[in-house]
Amino acid sequence: MASQLVENLKEKYGVEIYYHKASEESYVAFEIMNFEDGYYNEIVESTIKQLDTMLCYFSKVLVLRLDLRLKSYSANNKVMSQFSSCMLQKIKKIYGKVAYIWVREKAKASQQHYHIAYFLNGHKIAYPSKLIDLLKVIWERVSGGGSLSAIKNCFYQLSTNQEDFYETFKEVLYRLSYLAKCYSKRRVSQSVKNYSSSRLEYMEGS
């Protein structure tokens, strides 16, 4: 049974069926948000790949979604590069292996903003409040006074040993599909990415 929040999101954005190629012979159907301007397939695939890879390493994975805003516009993603470098050092030192995906968007505001999702070892972190506080400090410093905020119901604790794991997994992917929408992802230039992700690979034999 989907949460009330997800039911509300489905009423707002609708549902589209997305077929992910799980193997040479099979596909898995997921529900994603239905956007009028469409979505970026590569963002959906990167999200699934990085989350699924973390679940191959750990039977519990914490999923965390945050928004990052700037005080002024930048024609590049240098601030995200600086943030990623610093936050990865901190997270790996405290929580170990981590995967992530972020997207750059610019809608009506003069400056761009970013959405980011983290996938962490759920055996080492059950609630993200301390991590969010740490990331707020890092982002404010590297962005020169920008803000970092958590969305409503910002985290999930996925456990492959729970009976409702697959339903929760599908709910997580539905919510993360928001990052894949084409709307507001205007390319500044061919050299400036509108998304980036970690490159975690599956364990051998998995």
N, C-alpha and C positions, 0 to 999 in steps of 0.2 A: 504494500500500500504506500503510495507516494505521500510525502508530507504535504501539509496544507500550503506551505510556501511554494512548493513545486507545482501544485495544482493551480495556484494563483498565477504563477509564471506561464503555465501552459495556456491559461485563459488569455493572457496578455500577448504572448508571442506565438502561440500555436505549436504544432508538432510536425516535424518532418522525419521520415525514417532514413537513417544513414546506415549504409552497409559497409562494414569494415572487413577487409580481407584477413581472416585469421590464419589461413593456410592456403596451400595451392588448390585445395579442393573445397574449402568451406568459407562462408561469410557469416558474420554475426551482425544482427540488426540492433541498432540503438536508436533512441529517440533524441533528436536535437531540436533546438529552437528554429522556427520557420521564419526567416527574415525576408522581407520584400526584395531587398537588394542581393540576396544570396549569402553564401558563406565561402570561406577559404578552406578547401579540402585539406590542404597541407597543415593548417592549424589544428583541425580536428584530428588528423592522423598523428601529429606530433604529441598532442595531448594524450591520446590513447596509448601511444607507444611509451611515453615516459612514465605514465601512471602504471601501466601494465608491467613494465620493467621493474619498477620499485616493488610491486607485489610479488615478483619472482624472487626478489632478495629478502623481503620481509613479509610475514603473515599479517602484520598490522601496519597500515600506512595512514598517516595523518595528512589530509588534504586541506590546504589553507588558501583562501582567496582574499586578495587585498587590492585596493585602488591607490594609485600614486599620482599626485597632482603637483604642478609646477607653478611658480609665481610669474614666469615669463616664458615666451616661446623660444624654442631652440630648433634650428634646421637640421640637427643631427641627434644621435642617441648617446652622446658622450656621457651624459648624466647617468644613463642606465648601465653603461659599461662600468663606470666607477662604482655605482651602487652594487652591481652584480659581483664585482671583484671583491669588494669589502664584505658584503653579506655572506658570500660563499665561504670565505675564510672563517668568519664567526660561526656560521651554522655548522660547518664540518667539524670545527673544533669542539662544539658542544653536543651536537646531535648525530654526527657522522654523515653517512651518505645522504644526498639530497638531489632531487630533480625539480625542474621548474619550467614554466613557459610564461612569457610576457608578450603583450601586444601594445603597440603605439596607436593612439587614436586622437583625432582632432575633429570636434563637431562645431558647435556655435562659439565656444570660447576662443579667445585669441591664442591661447597656448595649448599645446598638446597635453594629453594625460596618458597614463599607462594602467593596464590591468595585469595582475600577475597571480599565478597559482603556484604553490609549493607542494611538493610531495616528500614527506619526511618519514623516517623510521618511527612507527607508532609504538614500538617497544621502549623508545627513549623519550617520547613526548606525547602526552595524552591531551593536554590543553595548551593552546598557543598564546596565552596572554603575555607571558614573559618574553616570548619570541617577538610578538607584535611590538611590545615596548622597545625592544632592542632595535628592530627594523625601523621604527619611527625615528629614533635618534640618528641612525645611519643615513636615512633618506633626507632628513632635515638638514644634515650637515653637507652631504654631497650635492643637494639640489639648491642650497642657498636659501632655505626657508620654506621649501615646499611641504606639502602635507601628505601623510600616509594614513589611510583609514580602512577599517574592516567593513565588509558588506554585511548585510543582515544574515544571520546564521552562517558565519564565515568559514566554518570548518566541519569536516566529517572525519570520523575515525573508522576506516575500513578494516575489517578483519575477515580473512578468508575462512576462518573457523566458525563464523556466525551463519545461522540458517538463512538470514535475509541478506547475505553478502551481495549476491548478484543484483538484487533489487536496489540496494544502496549504491552499488557501482554504477548502475544505469542512471540513477538519480544524480549522482555526482557528474557524470558525463553530460547529462542534459544541462545542468547549471553551468558547467565549464564551456559548453558550446557557445555561450554568449561571447566569449573571446574571439570566436571565428567569424563574426558577422563582417560583411564587406562595408556596410555603412560606417562612415567616419574614419576609414583607414585610407586616407589619401597619401599616395607615395610622394614624398618630397623630391626624391631623385632615385635613380636606380641603385645608388650606393647606400641609401638609407633604408634599412629594413623596417617593415611595419610589425614584425614579430621576431622572437628568438626563443630558443629553448635549449635545455641541457641536452647532452648527447649520450645519455646513459644507455649502455648496451646490455642485452640479455646475457645471463650467465651461460657459459658453455654447458650444453646438455639440457638446458631448460626448454 
